[in-house]
Amino acid sequence: MKRAKRHSAPEVHALVKPRNPVARSPLLAKGGAHGKSGAALRRKARVELQKLRHDLDEQ
């Protein structure tokens, strides 16, 4: 079997425009601190209400 010929790759770097270092992807703007989900907040409120009710029942 013969070996495949090795072709030199054309200069692609000359055709590609350089990226703007100031511009940012809009996908990166979505980041930030994560918060509790709505279900977690509702559950926390329910648990706090049960604790309050338990404390009132003890008195």
Z-matrix of the N, CA and C atoms (Angstrom, degrees):
N
C 1 1.437
C 2 1.509 1 109.97
N 3 1.286 2 114.87 1 140.30
C 4 1.450 3 119.65 2 178.55
C 5 1.508 4 109.75 3 -87.07
N 6 1.304 5 114.38 4 154.03
C 7 1.464 6 120.09 5 176.16
C 8 1.517 7 110.21 6 -80.24
N 9 1.363 8 115.28 7 152.07
C 10 1.456 9 119.83 8 176.97
C 11 1.517 10 109.31 9 -72.21
N 12 1.318 11 115.43 10 146.09
C 13 1.455 12 119.21 11 178.90
C 14 1.513 13 110.01 12 -72.41
N 15 1.285 14 116.90 13 144.24
C 16 1.468 15 121.94 14 177.35
C 17 1.514 16 108.67 15 -97.68
N 18 1.344 17 114.40 16 113.67
C 19 1.444 18 119.70 17 178.46
C 20 1.514 19 108.32 18 -98.26
N 21 1.293 20 116.37 19 141.31
C 22 1.459 21 118.92 20 176.01
C 23 1.525 22 108.38 21 -79.52
N 24 1.343 23 115.99 22 136.47
C 25 1.464 24 121.32 23 -178.41
C 26 1.521 25 109.38 24 -71.91
N 27 1.318 26 117.50 25 140.48
C 28 1.469 27 119.47 26 177.35
C 29 1.526 28 110.08 27 -68.01
N 30 1.269 29 116.75 28 155.70
C 31 1.467 30 121.81 29 -178.92
C 32 1.530 31 109.40 30 -71.19
N 33 1.304 32 116.20 31 100.34
C 34 1.454 33 122.17 32 -178.90
C 35 1.523 34 109.53 33 -83.79
N 36 1.306 35 117.26 34 -29.13
C 37 1.456 36 121.60 35 -175.88
C 38 1.524 37 112.54 36 -61.37
N 39 1.311 38 117.15 37 -28.73
C 40 1.453 39 119.92 38 -178.89
C 41 1.532 40 110.96 39 -73.92
N 42 1.339 41 118.31 40 -23.54
C 43 1.449 42 122.00 41 -176.67
C 44 1.528 43 112.91 42 -88.53
N 45 1.332 44 117.42 43 -22.51
C 46 1.461 45 121.18 44 -174.81
C 47 1.525 46 109.63 45 -88.83
N 48 1.358 47 114.75 46 130.31
C 49 1.461 48 118.67 47 177.75
C 50 1.521 49 109.28 48 -71.50
N 51 1.321 50 117.78 49 144.64
C 52 1.466 51 118.58 50 176.51
C 53 1.529 52 110.22 51 -69.09
N 54 1.335 53 116.26 52 147.62
C 55 1.457 54 120.10 53 -179.05
C 56 1.512 55 110.95 54 -74.94
N 57 1.327 56 115.11 55 151.55
C 58 1.454 57 120.88 56 176.09
C 59 1.528 58 107.82 57 -79.07
N 60 1.326 59 119.08 58 115.70
C 61 1.466 60 120.18 59 -177.24
C 62 1.531 61 112.93 60 -70.62
N 63 1.330 62 117.95 61 -16.38
C 64 1.462 63 121.05 62 -178.53
C 65 1.530 64 110.63 63 -84.25
N 66 1.334 65 116.68 64 -33.29
C 67 1.458 66 120.76 65 -177.19
C 68 1.523 67 109.65 66 -71.01
N 69 1.349 68 115.10 67 142.38
C 70 1.465 69 120.71 68 177.90
C 71 1.516 70 109.43 69 -122.09
N 72 1.300 71 114.96 70 153.58
C 73 1.454 72 120.06 71 177.82
C 74 1.528 73 109.55 72 -69.93
N 75 1.327 74 119.13 73 138.03
C 76 1.464 75 120.39 74 178.03
C 77 1.523 76 111.92 75 -64.83
N 78 1.321 77 117.90 76 -21.16
C 79 1.463 78 120.51 77 177.80
C 80 1.527 79 111.30 78 -67.79
N 81 1.325 80 116.72 79 -27.90
C 82 1.459 81 119.40 80 -179.27
C 83 1.526 82 111.43 81 -74.42
N 84 1.323 83 118.18 82 -19.41
C 85 1.462 84 121.11 83 -178.96
C 86 1.521 85 111.58 84 -74.64
N 87 1.333 86 117.80 85 -13.52
C 88 1.458 87 120.96 86 -177.68
C 89 1.526 88 111.57 87 -79.25
N 90 1.308 89 117.58 88 -12.66
C 91 1.452 90 120.38 89 -175.46
C 92 1.510 91 112.49 90 -70.43
N 93 1.299 92 115.74 91 173.98
C 94 1.454 93 120.87 92 179.08
C 95 1.515 94 110.17 93 147.62
N 96 1.309 95 115.05 94 -174.78
C 97 1.454 96 120.04 95 -178.52
C 98 1.523 97 110.17 96 -68.81
N 99 1.310 98 116.26 97 138.70
C 100 1.457 99 121.47 98 177.37
C 101 1.511 100 108.95 99 -85.18
N 102 1.290 101 117.02 100 148.18
C 103 1.463 102 121.83 101 179.20
C 104 1.516 103 110.16 102 -120.92
N 105 1.327 104 115.43 103 174.70
C 106 1.455 105 120.48 104 177.60
C 107 1.524 106 109.08 105 -70.57
N 108 1.317 107 115.95 106 148.96
C 109 1.463 108 120.20 107 177.83
C 110 1.520 109 109.47 108 -74.39
N 111 1.307 110 115.49 109 165.37
C 112 1.459 111 120.54 110 179.06
C 113 1.521 112 111.63 111 -60.67
N 114 1.327 113 116.99 112 -40.23
C 115 1.465 114 120.90 113 179.76
C 116 1.530 115 110.43 114 -64.39
N 117 1.322 116 116.94 115 -39.37
C 118 1.460 117 120.24 116 179.66
C 119 1.530 118 110.76 117 -66.23
N 120 1.328 119 116.92 118 -38.65
C 121 1.464 120 120.23 119 178.85
C 122 1.531 121 111.05 120 -67.46
N 123 1.343 122 116.44 121 -40.24
C 124 1.468 123 119.56 122 177.85
C 125 1.517 124 110.67 123 -64.64
N 126 1.316 125 117.19 124 -41.87
C 127 1.466 126 120.83 125 179.33
C 128 1.519 127 110.77 126 -63.61
N 129 1.308 128 117.63 127 -42.21
C 130 1.467 129 121.29 128 179.08
C 131 1.527 130 110.21 129 -60.78
N 132 1.336 131 116.60 130 -42.63
C 133 1.458 132 120.29 131 178.60
C 134 1.523 133 110.55 132 -63.07
N 135 1.326 134 116.89 133 -41.31
C 136 1.461 135 121.47 134 179.40
C 137 1.523 136 111.24 135 -63.40
N 138 1.340 137 116.65 136 -43.78
C 139 1.460 138 121.36 137 -179.84
C 140 1.525 139 110.48 138 -64.62
N 141 1.316 140 117.08 139 -42.30
C 142 1.470 141 119.95 140 178.67
C 143 1.525 142 110.77 141 -63.59
N 144 1.327 143 116.87 142 -38.55
C 145 1.459 144 120.48 143 178.03
C 146 1.530 145 110.35 144 -64.90
N 147 1.315 146 117.32 145 -41.34
C 148 1.466 147 120.75 146 178.10
C 149 1.526 148 111.00 147 -63.96
N 150 1.336 149 117.53 148 -39.15
C 151 1.467 150 120.88 149 177.71
C 152 1.521 151 110.61 150 -63.59
N 153 1.333 152 116.42 151 -42.74
C 154 1.466 153 120.80 152 178.45
C 155 1.537 154 110.17 153 -61.70
N 156 1.318 155 115.16 154 -45.03
C 157 1.447 156 120.27 155 -179.88
C 158 1.526 157 110.97 156 -63.69
N 159 1.307 158 117.52 157 -39.59
C 160 1.464 159 122.20 158 178.52
C 161 1.522 160 110.45 159 -64.24
N 162 1.335 161 116.43 160 -41.79
C 163 1.472 162 120.65 161 179.81
C 164 1.533 163 110.35 162 -65.98
N 165 1.330 164 117.89 163 -36.78
C 166 1.454 165 120.98 164 179.67
C 167 1.539 166 110.81 165 -70.80
N 168 1.342 167 117.10 166 -34.48
C 169 1.464 168 121.31 167 179.06
C 170 1.528 169 111.41 168 -68.11
N 171 1.335 170 117.51 169 -31.43
C 172 1.473 171 121.11 170 -179.37
C 173 1.525 172 110.79 171 -71.42
N 174 1.303 173 119.50 172 -27.81
C 175 1.461 174 121.24 173 -176.63
C 176 1.493 175 113.26 174 -78.72
